[in-house]
Amino acid sequence: MSQAAGAHTRLDVMNFLNEISARFPAAISFASGRPAQQFIHLQQWMGAGARFVDYFADEKRMPEEQAYHLLGQYGNTNGIINGLIARQVRHDHGIACLAGEVLVTAGGQEAIDLCVRQLCSEPGDVLLARTPTYIGATGVADLHGIEIAGFRCDDEADMADALAAAVARLEQHGKRPRALYLVPDFDNPSASVLSYATRMQLIAYCAAQGIVVLEDNPYGMFRYEGETIPPMYALDSHGCVVFLGTYSKTICPALRVGFAIVPERMLQGQVCGKQVMAQLSQAKSFSTLNTSQVSQAIVGGILLDQQCSLRASIEPAVAYYRGNRDTMLACLDSAFKEWPQQITWNVPQGGFFLVLKLPFDFGAEEADICARQFGVIVMPLSFFALAPGHERHVRLAFSNVGEEAIAEGVKRFAAFVRQRLQGQ
Ligand SMILES: Cc1ncc(COP(=O)(O)O)c(C=O)c1O
C-alpha cells in the first residue's frame, strides 16, 4: 500500500484491516473504532421492538397484529422512525427538523453513499474533503469514479482559506466542487473538533459557493470534557448542511440504522430539498429498498423508552471511553518519556481515537511488523490521506480495549518504536 493512498489502494484499506486482524488474532488491536462490547445489550433491546409496535399500531390506528404484518413486509423507503429521530436530534444535538427531512438509512455508511453519489452525479462534479479523512467517504467516491479534492490544513483556523484555495484550483480546471465531506466532532481519524468560528466561516463560504456540507457525526455525543459546540446543521441558516447520523456507536453497529437530514429549503431556496430527498429515496429504493424495519423497530423502541434522548443511556459508555482515553494517555506518557520532543500525540476531548507522531515513517510494512513481531495492531494515518504529509502518524483507537490491554498494547508498541529508534 502506498503512503498517500491512491484510489485503488484506499479501497484496499478495509481489507488490510480485516486481513491483519485475522492473521494475528492474538494481537492487541488499536485499529478499529468499534463500540465496547459491554454496552451492547442486545438481549434486552430485542424486547424494545414490541414497545415500538404498540406505538406504530396507535399511530397508524390499526390492530397490533396488522402492525406486525406491516413490519414484516417490505417497507417505506424513507423509513418508519423518522419522527422519533427528528425528536432525538432535537434533544441531543439541538437540531430542528421535520420528520419529512429525515431519510432512514442502513447505517451512516449508506447515508454517506447516497449523498455523495447524488450530489456528485455529473461528470466534473468533485467531492471536497480535508486530508486525512474517513475512508468510508473517500471509498464511496473512489468506487463510483467521483473525483475527490483533498485539501490540507494543519491549523484549523486556516481551514476556510485552504478550502477556498482548493475550490479556486478546481474551478480553474472547469470542475464543479459540489459537496464538502466533514466530521466536525471528534474526527475519524484525526480526533479534531472544529471550533465555532471555523464552522461559521465554512457555512458562510459553502453557502456563497453553492457547496453542500455533508456533516458526518457518529462521535458527537462522546465528549469527555470541554464545551459542546453545536453541529453545523444547527448553526446553518442557509440550508447548505446535510446532517449524517448513526446509531452504531450510541446503540450498536449490528442494527445498521443511520440517517440523513436534508433541509427542505436548500442553499437559500436555490435547490429544492424535497426534490433532493426524492432523488436520494429513489437511489435507495434501488440499493437497499428500505432499511430493515425490524432494526428500525428496535431503535424506535429504545428511543421511546428513553424519551427520545440517548444522553442518559450512553453515560456509562462515555465514562468508560473517557477512562480508556486517560489510561492510554498515561501509558503513552510513561512509555515515551525518553523522547518527549520526538514522539508526540494529541489529547482528544472526545471520540474513539488519538493520533501519535513518530520520528520515522510508519506505513503498511511497519504495521505488519508491529502485528507479527510485537503483537499490537495500529493504523498508519497515511491510509486515510488524500495527499502526502502524514507518513509519520498513526491512529490509535481506544474504544474497544480494556485498561489492561491498553497498557500492554502501548508497551508492545513502545518496544517496536524503541527497536526502530535504536536501530537507526
Ligand atoms: C466517521 C464515520 N462515519 C461513518 C461511519 C459509519 O458508521 P455506520 O455505517 O456503522 O453507521 C463510521 C464508522 O466507524 C465513521 O467513523
The ligand as an SDF file (V2000), in Angstrom:
LIG
                    3D

 16 16  0  0  0  0  0  0  0  0999 V2000
  -16.6650    8.9810   10.5540 C   0  0  0  0  0  0  0  0  0  0  0  0
  -17.5350    7.7940   10.3440 C   0  0  0  0  0  0  0  0  0  0  0  0
  -18.6180    7.9150    9.5660 N   0  0  0  0  0  0  0  0  0  0  0  0
  -19.4390    6.8690    9.3480 C   0  0  0  0  0  0  0  0  0  0  0  0
  -19.1950    5.6400    9.9040 C   0  0  0  0  0  0  0  0  0  0  0  0
  -20.1200    4.5160    9.5320 C   0  0  0  0  0  0  0  0  0  0  0  0
  -20.8400    4.0230   10.5600 O   0  0  0  0  0  0  0  0  0  0  0  0
  -22.1210    3.1050   10.3620 P   0  0  0  0  0  0  0  0  0  0  0  0
  -22.2970    2.7750    8.9230 O   0  0  0  0  0  0  0  0  0  0  0  0
  -21.8700    1.9190   11.1980 O   0  0  0  0  0  0  0  0  0  0  0  0
  -23.2360    3.9390   10.8600 O   0  0  0  0  0  0  0  0  0  0  0  0
  -18.0790    5.4590   10.7430 C   0  0  0  0  0  0  0  0  0  0  0  0
  -17.7880    4.1590   11.3430 C   0  0  0  0  0  0  0  0  0  0  0  0
  -16.8910    3.9340   12.0740 O   0  0  0  0  0  0  0  0  0  0  0  0
  -17.2240    6.5690   10.9690 C   0  0  0  0  0  0  0  0  0  0  0  0
  -16.1400    6.5020   11.7340 O   0  0  0  0  0  0  0  0  0  0  0  0
  1  2  1  0
  2  3  1  0
  2 15  2  0
  3  4  2  0
  4  5  1  0
  5  6  1  0
  5 12  2  0
  6  7  1  0
  7  8  1  0
  8  9  2  0
  8 10  1  0
  8 11  1  0
 12 13  1  0
 12 15  1  0
 13 14  2  0
 15 16  1  0
M  END
$$$$
